[in-house]
Amino acid sequence: MELNLETVTTPPRPAATVVLLRDAPAGLEVFLMKRHGLSDVLGGAYVFPGGKIDAADAELDMAAHLDQPLDALHAGLNEPGIDLRTAGAVYVAALREAFEESGVLFAQGQSLPGLADRAAALLREGHGFNAVLARMAVRLQTLNVVPWSRWITPVTPSVSNKRFDTRFFVAAVPGGQVASHDNFETTESIWLSPRQALQQYWDRQIELAPPQIMSLAHLSRHAGVESVLAEARGRRPPVIQPEPFEHEGSRVICYPGDARHSVREQALPGPTRLSYRNRRFEPDAGFEALFG
């Protein structure tokens, strides 16, 4: 992963991502996909399903196709600066991207045989996501897709020359559905425990960007899906605006609670900074500091 030092003054692009979870015999697992190597955003890195919020996401008939009223969704995001329809669009984008990228459809009646397969077939025929929902009379399920955090790329990003304002959600994969990469934007996919994913990153088997590193370190504190969802429902999603700086010739990204960060209250468990050395981002105290 190449380090980017270019200052970007354009506003961050609204985006949404869903951290797909499941309970495995050994504990909590997270779904990760490898972005296509030619992608202009995190090419070759392993990520959670997600992407930019499109104008069409706000045009969906939300009363007909969402299972919660917009004021409830707005309250869950804890973003007083956006209106109700924009809050709804954030959820629509998260569920649309999860479906388009992983094939997982969060919908009422999702246990009906073949529902996700039929919806995917309509997408392949060229129908837009909104049109698919209308044609199939599908109501999206937001109740079990819970806001987890909000990441805003700094004006001096470290791994991409594009800025994003990304809302992270957590959700269990619905029963009977199988998550998989799309062989277009993503070329491989894998289920791993959060610690296993970080170990593979440390062993240079996979690449991860700092938001994924810190999110996996956070998730590693949980033994199962219900524990993650209970935490998410029990607190407001923290806003994380990393602040990079140079120290002894190395790029350092610090997070809320770090001595160099403008926000004094710590927002995430684990280290409050990652340093770029050995051609990767890592805690100053080494691998185990991710879990301390």
Buried (B, 14 or more C-beta within 10 A) or exposed (E): BEEBEEEBEEEBBBBBBBBBBBBEEEBBBBBBBBBBEEBEBBBBBBBBBBBBBBEBBBEBEBEEBBBBEBEBBBBBBBBEEBEBBBBBBBBBBBBBBBBBBBBBBBBBEBEEEEBBEBBBEBBEEEBBBBEBBBEBEBBBBBBBBBBBBBBBBBBBBBBBEBBBBBBBBBBBBBEEBEBBBBEEBBBBBBBBBBBBBBBBBBEEEBBBBBBBBBBBBBBBBBEBBEBBBEBBEEEEBBBBBBBBEEEEEEBBBBBBBBEEBEBEEBBBBBBBBBBBBEEBBBBEEEBEBBBE
